[in-house]
Amino acid sequence: MNKLYIIIFSAFLIFSCKNEKKNFSVKNGDLLFTYSDCGSFCDAIEKVTSGYKGKNISHVGIVKIINEKVYVLEAISEGVVLTNFTVFLNRSFDKNGKPKVIVGRLKKKYQNLIPKFLENYKKFLGKKYDFFFDYKNEAYYCSELVYEIFSDKNNKKLFHLKKMTFIDPETKKTFPIWEEYFKNLNYEIPEGKLGTNPADISKSEKIEIIHFYGIF
């Protein structure tokens, strides 16, 4: 009888876990972390940043639900846009051909920042992409957008800036891909300047990683 109970209970747990995962849904303000193979750029980023539990992360967006339709507010090369959730999911795939996205959610004590995000997100729409990685200008790269948008009524930021590096830790020299990139922009490499990146945000103590789409 005890063995039968254990088998039934175990089956119930397995079913419950699968069912919970199947019924998972994102909420306003959730952070979506992804990784896409962008060649030498991503290789260079991987060497100097590390995401949640060592995962490779190269992009982040914010969930925005409008009239029950799910979108992702993100900064991409075209600028700051609202992207259909399904389109966002289907940019990066795991080895089984399934979408590969990590979902982070602000911890309970920071949920009070969500209403401000919902109120102010429109002022970021249409802004240019920040190709120069300068948080003081009026353009935004992906994690810079997250940094700017989550702040309290006194404009105190939830996440933190840290010094950026474009130097290969092995050679102690600037990655060639970044030298070429900034040369083409005719812009000085912002080595040591303050900035942010999606990998660091994924490890923030201000959020909880609550769901995985696919195998990351």
MISE-983547 format. One line per field, with one value per residue: residue number from 1; residue in three letters; x, y, z of N, C-alpha, C in turn. Coordinates in Angstrom, 1 decimal. Example, Ala and Ser with C-alpha at 12.3 -4.5 7.8 and 13.67 -1.06 7.14 Angstrom:
// residues 2
nr <- c(1 / 2)
rest <- c(ALA / SER)
n.u <- c(13.2 / 12.8)
n.v <- c(-5.7 / -2.2)
n.w <- c(7.8 / 7.1)
ca.u <- c(12.3 / 13.7)
ca.v <- c(-4.5 / -1.1)
ca.w <- c(7.8 / 7.1)
c.u <- c(13.2 / 12.9)
c.v <- c(-3.3 / 0.0)
c.w <- c(7.8 / 7.9)
// end
This chain:
// residues 216
nr <- c(1 / 2 / 3 / 4 / 5 / 6 / 7 / 8 / 9 / 10 / 11 / 12 / 13 / 14 / 15 / 16 / 17 / 18 / 19 / 20 / 21 / 22 / 23 / 24 / 25 / 26 / 27 / 28 / 29 / 30 / 31 / 32 / 33 / 34 / 35 / 36 / 37 / 38 / 39 / 40 / 41 / 42 / 43 / 44 / 45 / 46 / 47 / 48 / 49 / 50 / 51 / 52 / 53 / 54 / 55 / 56 / 57 / 58 / 59 / 60 / 61 / 62 / 63 / 64 / 65 / 66 / 67 / 68 / 69 / 70 / 71 / 72 / 73 / 74 / 75 / 76 / 77 / 78 / 79 / 80 / 81 / 82 / 83 / 84 / 85 / 86 / 87 / 88 / 89 / 90 / 91 / 92 / 93 / 94 / 95 / 96 / 97 / 98 / 99 / 100 / 101 / 102 / 103 / 104 / 105 / 106 / 107 / 108 / 109 / 110 / 111 / 112 / 113 / 114 / 115 / 116 / 117 / 118 / 119 / 120 / 121 / 122 / 123 / 124 / 125 / 126 / 127 / 128 / 129 / 130 / 131 / 132 / 133 / 134 / 135 / 136 / 137 / 138 / 139 / 140 / 141 / 142 / 143 / 144 / 145 / 146 / 147 / 148 / 149 / 150 / 151 / 152 / 153 / 154 / 155 / 156 / 157 / 158 / 159 / 160 / 161 / 162 / 163 / 164 / 165 / 166 / 167 / 168 / 169 / 170 / 171 / 172 / 173 / 174 / 175 / 176 / 177 / 178 / 179 / 180 / 181 / 182 / 183 / 184 / 185 / 186 / 187 / 188 / 189 / 190 / 191 / 192 / 193 / 194 / 195 / 196 / 197 / 198 / 199 / 200 / 201 / 202 / 203 / 204 / 205 / 206 / 207 / 208 / 209 / 210 / 211 / 212 / 213 / 214 / 215 / 216)
rest <- c(MET / ASN / LYS / LEU / TYR / ILE / ILE / ILE / PHE / SER / ALA / PHE / LEU / ILE / PHE / SER / CYS / LYS / ASN / GLU / LYS / LYS / ASN / PHE / SER / VAL / LYS / ASN / GLY / ASP / LEU / LEU / PHE / THR / TYR / SER / ASP / CYS / GLY / SER / PHE / CYS / ASP / ALA / ILE / GLU / LYS / VAL / THR / SER / GLY / TYR / LYS / GLY / LYS / ASN / ILE / SER / HIS / VAL / GLY / ILE / VAL / LYS / ILE / ILE / ASN / GLU / LYS / VAL / TYR / VAL / LEU / GLU / ALA / ILE / SER / GLU / GLY / VAL / VAL / LEU / THR / ASN / PHE / THR / VAL / PHE / LEU / ASN / ARG / SER / PHE / ASP / LYS / ASN / GLY / LYS / PRO / LYS / VAL / ILE / VAL / GLY / ARG / LEU / LYS / LYS / LYS / TYR / GLN / ASN / LEU / ILE / PRO / LYS / PHE / LEU / GLU / ASN / TYR / LYS / LYS / PHE / LEU / GLY / LYS / LYS / TYR / ASP / PHE / PHE / PHE / ASP / TYR / LYS / ASN / GLU / ALA / TYR / TYR / CYS / SER / GLU / LEU / VAL / TYR / GLU / ILE / PHE / SER / ASP / LYS / ASN / ASN / LYS / LYS / LEU / PHE / HIS / LEU / LYS / LYS / MET / THR / PHE / ILE / ASP / PRO / GLU / THR / LYS / LYS / THR / PHE / PRO / ILE / TRP / GLU / GLU / TYR / PHE / LYS / ASN / LEU / ASN / TYR / GLU / ILE / PRO / GLU / GLY / LYS / LEU / GLY / THR / ASN / PRO / ALA / ASP / ILE / SER / LYS / SER / GLU / LYS / ILE / GLU / ILE / ILE / HIS / PHE / TYR / GLY / ILE / PHE)
n.u <- c(0.8 / 1.9 / 3.9 / 2.4 / 1.2 / 3.4 / 4.1 / 1.9 / 1.8 / 4.3 / 3.9 / 1.9 / 3.3 / 5.2 / 3.4 / 2.2 / 4.4 / 5.1 / 2.7 / 2.6 / 4.7 / 3.9 / 1.7 / 2.8 / 3.1 / 4.1 / 4.6 / 3.8 / 6.6 / 8.5 / 11.7 / 13.4 / 15.8 / 18.2 / 20.3 / 22.1 / 23.9 / 26.3 / 28.6 / 32.0 / 31.6 / 29.9 / 31.5 / 33.6 / 32.2 / 31.3 / 33.7 / 34.3 / 32.0 / 29.6 / 26.6 / 23.6 / 24.2 / 26.5 / 25.6 / 25.5 / 24.7 / 23.3 / 21.4 / 18.6 / 15.2 / 12.0 / 8.9 / 5.8 / 2.4 / -0.3 / -3.6 / -4.2 / -2.4 / 0.9 / 3.9 / 7.4 / 9.4 / 12.2 / 15.7 / 17.0 / 19.0 / 17.5 / 16.4 / 14.5 / 11.9 / 8.6 / 8.2 / 6.5 / 5.7 / 5.9 / 7.5 / 9.9 / 10.5 / 11.2 / 13.7 / 16.0 / 17.3 / 17.3 / 19.2 / 17.2 / 15.6 / 13.8 / 12.5 / 14.8 / 15.0 / 15.5 / 13.6 / 13.3 / 12.2 / 11.2 / 11.9 / 9.6 / 9.8 / 10.5 / 8.5 / 6.9 / 7.9 / 7.0 / 4.5 / 5.4 / 7.1 / 5.2 / 3.8 / 5.6 / 6.9 / 6.4 / 7.7 / 10.2 / 10.0 / 10.9 / 13.3 / 16.8 / 19.2 / 21.9 / 24.8 / 27.2 / 27.6 / 27.1 / 25.9 / 25.0 / 23.9 / 21.1 / 20.3 / 19.8 / 21.1 / 20.4 / 20.6 / 21.0 / 18.6 / 17.0 / 18.2 / 17.7 / 14.9 / 13.9 / 13.4 / 12.9 / 10.4 / 12.0 / 13.9 / 15.9 / 18.0 / 17.3 / 19.1 / 22.7 / 25.5 / 28.6 / 32.2 / 33.1 / 34.7 / 36.7 / 38.7 / 40.7 / 41.0 / 43.0 / 45.0 / 45.4 / 44.9 / 42.9 / 40.0 / 40.2 / 37.8 / 36.3 / 38.1 / 37.9 / 35.2 / 34.7 / 36.5 / 35.3 / 33.1 / 34.4 / 35.1 / 36.2 / 37.3 / 35.3 / 36.7 / 36.8 / 34.8 / 31.6 / 28.9 / 26.5 / 25.4 / 23.5 / 24.1 / 25.1 / 22.8 / 21.2 / 22.1 / 21.5 / 20.7 / 18.3 / 16.4 / 14.5 / 15.1 / 12.8 / 11.8 / 12.5 / 12.6 / 13.1 / 16.3 / 18.9)
n.v <- c(-1.2 / 1.2 / 1.5 / 1.8 / 4.2 / 5.9 / 5.7 / 6.8 / 9.4 / 10.3 / 10.4 / 12.3 / 14.6 / 14.8 / 15.3 / 17.6 / 19.4 / 19.5 / 20.4 / 22.9 / 24.2 / 24.2 / 25.9 / 28.3 / 31.8 / 35.0 / 38.2 / 41.7 / 43.7 / 41.7 / 40.4 / 39.4 / 37.3 / 36.5 / 34.6 / 35.0 / 33.8 / 35.9 / 35.9 / 37.0 / 39.3 / 38.4 / 36.4 / 37.9 / 39.3 / 37.2 / 36.5 / 38.4 / 38.8 / 37.2 / 35.4 / 34.5 / 31.8 / 31.2 / 31.2 / 32.0 / 35.2 / 37.6 / 39.5 / 41.5 / 42.1 / 43.7 / 42.7 / 43.8 / 44.1 / 44.6 / 45.3 / 42.6 / 41.4 / 40.2 / 41.9 / 42.8 / 45.2 / 46.5 / 47.3 / 47.5 / 47.3 / 48.9 / 50.7 / 51.7 / 49.5 / 47.9 / 44.6 / 41.8 / 39.1 / 36.4 / 36.6 / 37.6 / 35.3 / 33.5 / 34.0 / 32.9 / 29.6 / 26.4 / 23.3 / 21.5 / 22.8 / 24.6 / 27.6 / 29.7 / 31.2 / 33.0 / 33.8 / 36.5 / 37.9 / 40.8 / 41.0 / 40.7 / 43.0 / 44.9 / 45.2 / 47.4 / 49.2 / 48.6 / 49.8 / 52.4 / 51.9 / 50.9 / 53.2 / 55.0 / 53.9 / 54.6 / 56.9 / 56.1 / 54.7 / 54.5 / 55.8 / 56.2 / 53.6 / 52.9 / 53.0 / 53.7 / 53.1 / 54.8 / 56.0 / 58.5 / 59.8 / 60.3 / 57.9 / 54.3 / 51.1 / 47.6 / 46.6 / 49.0 / 50.3 / 48.9 / 49.5 / 52.3 / 52.4 / 51.2 / 52.7 / 54.5 / 56.8 / 58.9 / 58.8 / 57.0 / 54.4 / 51.0 / 49.0 / 48.6 / 50.5 / 49.6 / 49.5 / 49.3 / 46.9 / 46.3 / 44.7 / 41.8 / 39.3 / 37.4 / 38.1 / 40.7 / 42.8 / 45.1 / 43.6 / 42.7 / 42.9 / 44.9 / 47.0 / 47.5 / 48.0 / 50.5 / 52.1 / 52.3 / 53.8 / 56.1 / 56.8 / 57.0 / 54.1 / 53.2 / 52.3 / 51.3 / 53.1 / 53.9 / 51.5 / 49.0 / 45.6 / 42.8 / 40.3 / 40.8 / 41.9 / 39.8 / 38.4 / 39.9 / 40.6 / 41.7 / 40.5 / 37.5 / 34.4 / 32.8 / 31.1 / 29.0 / 29.0 / 26.4 / 24.8 / 26.2)
n.w <- c(0.0 / 0.8 / -1.1 / -3.4 / -2.9 / -2.9 / -5.6 / -6.8 / -5.7 / -6.6 / -9.4 / -9.4 / -8.6 / -10.8 / -12.9 / -12.0 / -12.0 / -14.7 / -15.7 / -14.5 / -15.7 / -18.3 / -18.2 / -17.6 / -17.7 / -18.8 / -17.2 / -16.9 / -17.0 / -16.7 / -17.3 / -20.2 / -21.1 / -23.6 / -25.9 / -28.8 / -31.6 / -32.5 / -33.8 / -33.9 / -32.3 / -30.2 / -29.2 / -28.1 / -26.2 / -24.5 / -23.3 / -21.4 / -19.9 / -17.8 / -17.5 / -15.6 / -13.6 / -15.1 / -17.7 / -21.2 / -22.3 / -24.3 / -24.9 / -23.8 / -23.0 / -22.1 / -20.8 / -22.0 / -21.7 / -23.7 / -24.1 / -23.6 / -25.3 / -25.8 / -25.7 / -26.3 / -25.0 / -26.4 / -27.2 / -30.2 / -33.2 / -34.9 / -33.2 / -30.3 / -29.7 / -29.8 / -29.8 / -31.1 / -28.9 / -29.6 / -31.9 / -30.7 / -29.1 / -31.0 / -32.1 / -31.2 / -30.8 / -29.1 / -28.9 / -29.6 / -31.3 / -30.1 / -28.7 / -27.0 / -24.1 / -21.1 / -18.2 / -16.1 / -13.0 / -11.2 / -7.8 / -5.0 / -3.3 / -5.1 / -6.9 / -6.9 / -8.7 / -11.2 / -12.0 / -12.7 / -14.8 / -16.7 / -17.0 / -18.1 / -20.4 / -23.0 / -23.7 / -24.4 / -26.7 / -30.1 / -29.8 / -30.7 / -31.3 / -29.2 / -30.4 / -29.5 / -26.9 / -24.7 / -21.8 / -21.3 / -23.4 / -25.7 / -26.6 / -26.7 / -25.7 / -25.3 / -22.5 / -21.3 / -21.7 / -20.0 / -17.6 / -17.5 / -17.4 / -15.2 / -12.3 / -9.2 / -7.8 / -7.2 / -9.1 / -8.6 / -9.6 / -10.2 / -11.0 / -11.5 / -12.7 / -14.2 / -14.8 / -18.1 / -20.3 / -23.1 / -23.6 / -24.3 / -21.9 / -22.1 / -24.0 / -23.2 / -24.8 / -26.8 / -28.1 / -31.5 / -33.1 / -31.8 / -32.0 / -34.8 / -35.0 / -33.5 / -34.8 / -37.3 / -36.5 / -35.9 / -33.3 / -30.0 / -28.2 / -25.5 / -23.1 / -19.8 / -19.2 / -17.7 / -17.8 / -18.8 / -18.9 / -20.3 / -19.2 / -16.6 / -15.4 / -15.4 / -13.2 / -11.1 / -7.7 / -7.4 / -8.9 / -9.7 / -11.2 / -13.0 / -14.9 / -17.7 / -21.2 / -23.4 / -23.7 / -22.1)
ca.u <- c(0.0 / 2.8 / 4.6 / 1.4 / 1.0 / 4.6 / 4.1 / 0.8 / 2.3 / 5.4 / 3.3 / 1.2 / 4.3 / 5.7 / 2.3 / 2.0 / 5.5 / 4.9 / 1.5 / 2.9 / 5.6 / 3.1 / 0.8 / 3.6 / 2.8 / 4.9 / 3.8 / 4.3 / 7.9 / 9.4 / 12.9 / 13.6 / 17.3 / 18.4 / 21.6 / 22.1 / 25.3 / 26.6 / 30.0 / 33.1 / 31.1 / 29.4 / 32.7 / 34.3 / 31.3 / 31.4 / 35.0 / 34.4 / 30.8 / 29.0 / 25.3 / 23.0 / 24.8 / 27.4 / 25.0 / 25.9 / 23.5 / 23.7 / 20.3 / 17.5 / 14.0 / 11.1 / 7.6 / 4.7 / 1.2 / -1.2 / -4.9 / -4.0 / -1.4 / 2.2 / 5.0 / 8.7 / 10.1 / 13.7 / 16.5 / 17.8 / 19.7 / 16.6 / 16.0 / 13.7 / 10.7 / 7.8 / 8.3 / 5.6 / 6.4 / 6.3 / 8.7 / 11.0 / 10.9 / 11.7 / 15.0 / 17.1 / 16.8 / 18.2 / 19.6 / 16.0 / 14.8 / 12.8 / 12.9 / 15.8 / 14.9 / 15.4 / 12.7 / 13.6 / 11.1 / 11.6 / 11.5 / 8.4 / 10.0 / 10.7 / 7.4 / 6.3 / 8.5 / 6.4 / 3.6 / 6.2 / 7.5 / 4.0 / 3.4 / 6.6 / 7.6 / 6.2 / 8.7 / 11.4 / 9.7 / 11.4 / 14.6 / 17.8 / 20.0 / 23.1 / 25.9 / 28.5 / 27.5 / 27.3 / 24.6 / 24.7 / 23.3 / 19.6 / 20.1 / 19.9 / 21.4 / 19.4 / 20.6 / 20.9 / 17.2 / 16.5 / 18.8 / 17.1 / 13.5 / 13.5 / 13.8 / 11.8 / 9.9 / 13.1 / 14.8 / 17.0 / 18.0 / 17.3 / 20.3 / 23.9 / 26.5 / 30.0 / 33.2 / 33.1 / 36.0 / 36.7 / 40.1 / 40.7 / 41.7 / 44.1 / 46.0 / 45.5 / 44.8 / 41.6 / 39.6 / 40.2 / 36.5 / 35.9 / 38.9 / 37.3 / 33.9 / 34.8 / 37.2 / 34.3 / 32.3 / 35.2 / 34.8 / 37.2 / 36.8 / 35.0 / 37.3 / 36.7 / 33.6 / 30.5 / 27.9 / 25.8 / 25.2 / 22.4 / 24.6 / 25.2 / 21.5 / 20.6 / 22.7 / 21.2 / 20.0 / 17.0 / 15.4 / 14.5 / 15.0 / 11.6 / 11.4 / 13.3 / 12.1 / 14.1 / 17.5 / 19.8)
ca.v <- c(0.0 / 2.4 / 1.6 / 2.3 / 5.6 / 6.6 / 5.8 / 7.7 / 10.7 / 10.7 / 10.7 / 13.5 / 15.6 / 15.0 / 15.9 / 19.0 / 20.2 / 19.6 / 21.3 / 24.3 / 24.8 / 24.4 / 27.0 / 29.5 / 33.0 / 36.2 / 39.4 / 43.1 / 44.0 / 40.6 / 40.5 / 38.2 / 37.2 / 35.6 / 34.6 / 34.7 / 33.7 / 37.0 / 35.7 / 37.6 / 40.2 / 37.6 / 35.7 / 38.9 / 39.6 / 36.0 / 36.4 / 39.4 / 38.8 / 35.9 / 35.5 / 33.7 / 30.5 / 31.0 / 31.1 / 33.1 / 36.1 / 38.7 / 40.5 / 41.5 / 42.9 / 43.8 / 42.3 / 44.8 / 43.5 / 45.7 / 44.7 / 41.1 / 40.9 / 40.3 / 42.4 / 43.0 / 46.4 / 46.2 / 48.2 / 46.7 / 48.2 / 49.9 / 51.6 / 51.1 / 49.1 / 46.9 / 43.4 / 40.7 / 38.2 / 35.2 / 37.0 / 37.6 / 34.0 / 32.7 / 34.5 / 32.1 / 28.3 / 25.5 / 22.2 / 20.8 / 23.7 / 25.3 / 29.0 / 29.7 / 32.5 / 33.0 / 34.8 / 37.0 / 38.8 / 41.6 / 40.4 / 41.3 / 44.3 / 45.9 / 45.2 / 48.7 / 49.9 / 48.2 / 50.8 / 53.5 / 51.4 / 50.9 / 54.6 / 55.8 / 53.2 / 55.2 / 58.0 / 55.5 / 54.2 / 55.3 / 56.4 / 55.5 / 52.6 / 53.5 / 52.3 / 54.2 / 52.6 / 56.0 / 56.1 / 59.9 / 60.4 / 60.0 / 56.6 / 53.2 / 49.7 / 46.7 / 46.6 / 50.4 / 50.6 / 48.3 / 50.3 / 53.6 / 52.4 / 50.8 / 53.6 / 54.8 / 58.1 / 59.9 / 58.4 / 56.1 / 53.3 / 49.7 / 48.2 / 49.4 / 50.6 / 49.2 / 49.8 / 48.4 / 46.6 / 45.7 / 44.0 / 40.4 / 39.0 / 36.5 / 38.9 / 42.0 / 43.8 / 45.3 / 42.7 / 43.3 / 43.2 / 46.1 / 48.1 / 47.8 / 48.6 / 51.9 / 52.8 / 52.6 / 54.9 / 57.3 / 57.0 / 56.4 / 53.0 / 53.6 / 51.4 / 51.9 / 54.0 / 53.2 / 51.0 / 47.9 / 44.5 / 41.9 / 39.2 / 41.2 / 42.1 / 38.4 / 37.9 / 40.8 / 40.2 / 42.4 / 39.7 / 36.0 / 33.7 / 32.0 / 30.2 / 28.8 / 28.5 / 25.7 / 24.4 / 27.3)
ca.w <- c(0.0 / 0.9 / -2.4 / -4.3 / -2.5 / -3.3 / -7.0 / -7.2 / -5.3 / -7.5 / -10.6 / -9.3 / -8.6 / -12.1 / -13.7 / -11.5 / -12.5 / -16.2 / -16.0 / -14.1 / -16.7 / -19.5 / -18.0 / -17.3 / -18.5 / -18.4 / -16.6 / -17.2 / -16.3 / -16.7 / -18.1 / -21.0 / -21.5 / -24.7 / -26.5 / -30.2 / -32.0 / -33.4 / -34.3 / -33.1 / -31.2 / -29.1 / -28.6 / -27.3 / -25.0 / -23.6 / -22.6 / -20.4 / -19.1 / -17.6 / -17.0 / -14.6 / -13.5 / -16.2 / -19.0 / -22.2 / -22.5 / -25.1 / -25.1 / -22.8 / -23.3 / -21.0 / -21.2 / -21.9 / -22.2 / -24.2 / -24.5 / -23.5 / -26.2 / -25.1 / -26.5 / -25.6 / -25.2 / -26.5 / -28.0 / -31.2 / -34.1 / -35.5 / -32.2 / -29.2 / -30.4 / -29.2 / -30.6 / -30.7 / -28.0 / -30.4 / -32.8 / -29.8 / -28.7 / -32.2 / -32.6 / -30.7 / -30.5 / -28.4 / -29.8 / -30.0 / -32.2 / -29.3 / -28.3 / -25.9 / -23.4 / -19.6 / -17.7 / -14.8 / -12.5 / -10.1 / -6.5 / -4.5 / -2.7 / -6.1 / -7.8 / -6.9 / -9.8 / -12.4 / -12.5 / -13.3 / -16.1 / -17.5 / -17.3 / -18.9 / -21.4 / -24.4 / -24.0 / -24.9 / -28.0 / -31.2 / -29.5 / -31.4 / -30.7 / -28.7 / -31.0 / -28.9 / -25.5 / -23.9 / -21.1 / -21.1 / -24.6 / -25.7 / -27.3 / -25.8 / -26.1 / -24.7 / -21.1 / -20.9 / -21.7 / -18.7 / -16.5 / -17.4 / -17.3 / -13.8 / -11.3 / -8.3 / -8.0 / -7.1 / -10.2 / -8.2 / -10.5 / -9.6 / -11.4 / -11.3 / -13.8 / -13.9 / -15.8 / -19.3 / -20.9 / -24.5 / -23.7 / -24.2 / -20.7 / -22.4 / -24.7 / -22.6 / -25.8 / -27.2 / -29.1 / -32.9 / -33.6 / -31.2 / -32.6 / -36.1 / -34.8 / -33.1 / -35.9 / -38.3 / -36.0 / -35.7 / -31.9 / -29.1 / -27.5 / -24.1 / -22.1 / -18.4 / -19.0 / -17.0 / -18.7 / -18.2 / -19.9 / -19.9 / -18.4 / -15.2 / -14.9 / -15.1 / -12.0 / -10.0 / -6.5 / -7.4 / -9.7 / -9.5 / -12.5 / -12.7 / -16.0 / -18.9 / -22.4 / -24.0 / -22.9 / -22.2)
c.u <- c(0.9 / 3.5 / 3.7 / 1.2 / 2.1 / 4.5 / 3.1 / 1.2 / 3.4 / 4.8 / 2.6 / 2.2 / 4.9 / 4.7 / 2.2 / 3.1 / 5.4 / 3.8 / 1.8 / 3.8 / 4.8 / 2.2 / 1.5 / 3.2 / 3.6 / 4.0 / 4.5 / 5.6 / 8.9 / 10.5 / 13.2 / 15.1 / 17.5 / 19.9 / 21.5 / 23.6 / 25.6 / 28.0 / 31.0 / 32.7 / 30.7 / 30.5 / 33.4 / 33.5 / 31.4 / 32.6 / 35.1 / 33.1 / 30.3 / 27.6 / 24.9 / 23.6 / 25.7 / 26.9 / 25.4 / 24.6 / 24.0 / 22.7 / 19.3 / 16.4 / 13.0 / 9.6 / 6.6 / 3.5 / 0.2 / -2.5 / -4.8 / -3.0 / 0.0 / 3.2 / 6.3 / 9.2 / 11.6 / 14.4 / 17.3 / 18.4 / 18.8 / 16.1 / 15.2 / 12.3 / 9.9 / 7.8 / 7.2 / 6.3 / 6.8 / 7.5 / 10.0 / 11.5 / 11.6 / 12.9 / 16.1 / 16.6 / 17.8 / 18.5 / 18.4 / 15.1 / 13.7 / 13.4 / 13.8 / 15.8 / 14.8 / 14.5 / 13.1 / 12.4 / 11.6 / 11.1 / 10.4 / 8.6 / 10.3 / 9.6 / 6.7 / 6.9 / 7.8 / 5.4 / 4.3 / 6.6 / 6.3 / 3.5 / 4.3 / 7.2 / 7.5 / 7.2 / 10.0 / 11.3 / 10.2 / 12.7 / 15.7 / 18.6 / 21.4 / 24.3 / 27.3 / 28.6 / 27.8 / 25.9 / 24.2 / 24.0 / 21.8 / 19.3 / 20.3 / 20.3 / 20.5 / 19.4 / 20.6 / 19.5 / 16.6 / 17.0 / 18.0 / 15.6 / 13.0 / 14.1 / 12.6 / 11.3 / 10.9 / 14.2 / 16.0 / 16.9 / 18.0 / 18.6 / 21.5 / 24.8 / 27.8 / 30.9 / 33.2 / 34.5 / 35.8 / 38.1 / 40.0 / 41.5 / 42.9 / 45.2 / 46.3 / 45.5 / 43.3 / 41.2 / 39.6 / 38.8 / 36.0 / 36.8 / 38.3 / 36.0 / 33.9 / 35.6 / 36.2 / 33.3 / 33.0 / 35.0 / 35.8 / 36.6 / 36.6 / 35.5 / 37.3 / 35.6 / 32.5 / 29.4 / 27.2 / 25.7 / 24.2 / 22.8 / 24.6 / 23.8 / 20.9 / 21.0 / 22.3 / 20.4 / 18.6 / 15.9 / 15.5 / 14.4 / 13.9 / 11.2 / 12.4 / 12.5 / 13.2 / 15.3 / 18.5 / 21.3)
c.v <- c(1.3 / 2.6 / 2.2 / 3.8 / 6.4 / 6.8 / 6.8 / 9.1 / 11.2 / 11.1 / 12.0 / 14.7 / 15.9 / 15.7 / 17.3 / 19.9 / 20.5 / 20.6 / 22.7 / 25.0 / 25.1 / 25.6 / 28.3 / 30.7 / 34.2 / 37.3 / 40.7 / 43.3 / 42.9 / 40.9 / 39.3 / 38.3 / 36.2 / 35.6 / 34.2 / 34.7 / 34.8 / 37.0 / 36.3 / 38.5 / 39.4 / 36.8 / 36.6 / 39.2 / 38.4 / 36.0 / 37.4 / 39.5 / 37.4 / 36.1 / 34.6 / 32.2 / 30.2 / 30.9 / 32.3 / 33.9 / 37.3 / 39.8 / 40.4 / 42.5 / 42.9 / 43.6 / 43.5 / 44.2 / 44.7 / 45.0 / 43.2 / 40.5 / 41.2 / 40.8 / 42.5 / 44.3 / 46.2 / 47.3 / 47.3 / 47.8 / 49.3 / 50.9 / 50.9 / 50.8 / 48.2 / 45.8 / 42.4 / 39.6 / 36.9 / 35.4 / 37.0 / 36.2 / 33.2 / 33.2 / 33.6 / 30.7 / 27.4 / 24.3 / 21.4 / 21.7 / 24.5 / 26.7 / 28.9 / 31.1 / 32.2 / 34.1 / 35.2 / 37.9 / 39.6 / 41.0 / 41.3 / 42.7 / 45.4 / 46.0 / 46.6 / 49.6 / 49.6 / 49.2 / 52.0 / 53.1 / 51.4 / 52.3 / 55.3 / 55.1 / 53.9 / 56.2 / 57.4 / 54.9 / 55.1 / 55.9 / 55.6 / 54.5 / 53.3 / 52.7 / 52.6 / 53.7 / 53.7 / 56.3 / 57.5 / 60.5 / 60.0 / 58.8 / 55.5 / 51.9 / 48.9 / 46.8 / 48.1 / 50.8 / 50.1 / 49.1 / 51.6 / 53.5 / 51.9 / 51.7 / 54.0 / 56.3 / 59.2 / 59.6 / 57.7 / 54.8 / 52.0 / 48.9 / 49.2 / 49.4 / 50.1 / 49.5 / 48.8 / 48.1 / 45.9 / 45.0 / 42.5 / 40.0 / 38.1 / 37.3 / 40.2 / 43.1 / 43.9 / 44.2 / 43.3 / 43.7 / 44.5 / 47.3 / 48.5 / 48.5 / 50.1 / 52.7 / 53.2 / 53.7 / 56.2 / 57.7 / 56.3 / 55.2 / 53.4 / 52.7 / 52.1 / 52.8 / 53.2 / 52.7 / 49.8 / 46.8 / 43.5 / 40.8 / 39.6 / 41.4 / 40.8 / 37.9 / 38.8 / 40.2 / 40.8 / 41.6 / 38.2 / 35.4 / 32.7 / 31.0 / 30.1 / 28.3 / 27.7 / 25.4 / 25.5 / 26.9)
c.w <- c(0.0 / -0.4 / -3.4 / -4.1 / -3.0 / -4.8 / -7.5 / -6.9 / -6.2 / -8.9 / -10.6 / -9.3 / -10.0 / -13.0 / -13.3 / -12.0 / -14.0 / -16.5 / -15.6 / -15.2 / -18.0 / -19.4 / -17.6 / -18.2 / -18.0 / -17.9 / -17.0 / -16.4 / -16.2 / -17.6 / -18.9 / -21.5 / -22.6 / -25.1 / -28.0 / -30.7 / -33.0 / -33.8 / -33.3 / -32.0 / -30.0 / -28.4 / -27.7 / -26.0 / -24.0 / -22.7 / -21.4 / -19.6 / -18.9 / -17.0 / -15.9 / -14.7 / -14.7 / -17.6 / -19.9 / -22.5 / -23.2 / -25.3 / -24.0 / -23.2 / -22.1 / -21.5 / -21.0 / -22.6 / -22.5 / -24.7 / -24.6 / -24.5 / -25.6 / -26.1 / -25.7 / -26.0 / -25.3 / -27.3 / -28.9 / -32.2 / -34.8 / -34.5 / -31.1 / -29.8 / -29.5 / -30.2 / -30.1 / -29.9 / -28.7 / -31.3 / -31.9 / -29.5 / -29.8 / -32.8 / -32.3 / -30.3 / -29.9 / -29.4 / -30.3 / -30.9 / -31.5 / -28.9 / -27.0 / -25.2 / -21.9 / -19.2 / -16.3 / -14.3 / -11.3 / -8.8 / -5.9 / -4.0 / -3.8 / -7.1 / -7.9 / -8.0 / -11.1 / -12.9 / -13.2 / -14.7 / -17.1 / -17.9 / -18.3 / -20.1 / -22.8 / -24.7 / -24.5 / -26.3 / -29.1 / -31.0 / -30.3 / -30.6 / -30.4 / -29.2 / -30.3 / -27.4 / -24.5 / -23.1 / -20.9 / -22.3 / -24.6 / -26.6 / -26.3 / -26.4 / -25.1 / -23.2 / -20.5 / -20.8 / -20.4 / -17.5 / -16.3 / -17.0 / -15.9 / -12.8 / -10.4 / -8.6 / -7.9 / -8.1 / -9.8 / -9.0 / -9.7 / -9.8 / -11.4 / -12.6 / -13.3 / -15.0 / -16.9 / -19.7 / -22.2 / -24.7 / -23.4 / -22.9 / -21.0 / -23.0 / -24.0 / -23.6 / -26.2 / -28.3 / -30.5 / -33.4 / -33.0 / -31.7 / -34.0 / -35.9 / -34.5 / -34.1 / -37.0 / -37.8 / -35.8 / -34.2 / -31.0 / -28.3 / -26.0 / -23.0 / -20.8 / -18.1 / -18.3 / -18.0 / -18.0 / -19.3 / -19.4 / -19.0 / -16.9 / -14.7 / -14.6 / -13.8 / -10.8 / -8.9 / -6.5 / -8.2 / -9.3 / -10.9 / -12.2 / -13.8 / -17.1 / -20.1 / -23.1 / -23.1 / -23.1 / -21.9)
// end
